[in-house]
Amino acid sequence: DADKTALFFRGMHISPDYRGAGISNVLLAVFLNLCVMIQVSASTRRIDKPVLSQLLQKFAFKPIRTIAPIYVLRPGFSVPMEPDKPEDGVGGARDEEAVYIWADNLQRVRSTFSRSYLKAQHMVLLPCDPHPDKPGSSALTYVNTHFSIPDQDIEEAVRKAMKQTNDLGRVLDLDGFCPGCFAETIVSTLNAWRELTKQGR
């Protein structure tokens, strides 16, 4: 999505088989590279997926609104669950693939995420009872907001994303998928497209 001065990141989808492998870094690096190459600002539309919000913050994006803070529990967290007491979202016993979130204003979060949305996104809200305090193994993020990144921070974010992309390529083999090769192909294609636009073609 774009206007005359900015490109807007709307989201991404990664197959469940490849989640957690760092591919999101590659895709975000491509987006940021494109913004640098065509000299526009980088921004997002409204983001309501907590894990995606975390990724954006990791690469220096800032939330425009901070009225809906939530905490995302890190993988492998240790919080007692009650299998016989269904929770908002997936509910029941702990699900290793679910995204568990905690908020001090659970009512506000429920107004942001419908039960059907929680189930579709595989998200679970931890109830304040028996979890009145935020879990220690969690990270703050924001939802239901746009994000932006200062122009002066984009190139550093690109370098960070590309470094993680290169590290991923050295340690991971996704059935022949080469993250570094993918990123280089995208960048070369974008360079070619940029030259064509300069020529008015």
PyMOL commands that set and color helices and strands:
alter all, ss='L'
color gray80, all
select helices_A, chain A and resi 16-18+23-37+50-58+106-112+115-120+151-171+179-198
alter helices_A, ss='H'
color red, helices_A
select strands_A, chain A and resi 6-9+41-44+62-63+69-73+88-89+99-102+123-125+138-142+147-149
alter strands_A, ss='S'
color yellow, strands_A
deselect
rebuild
show_as cartoon
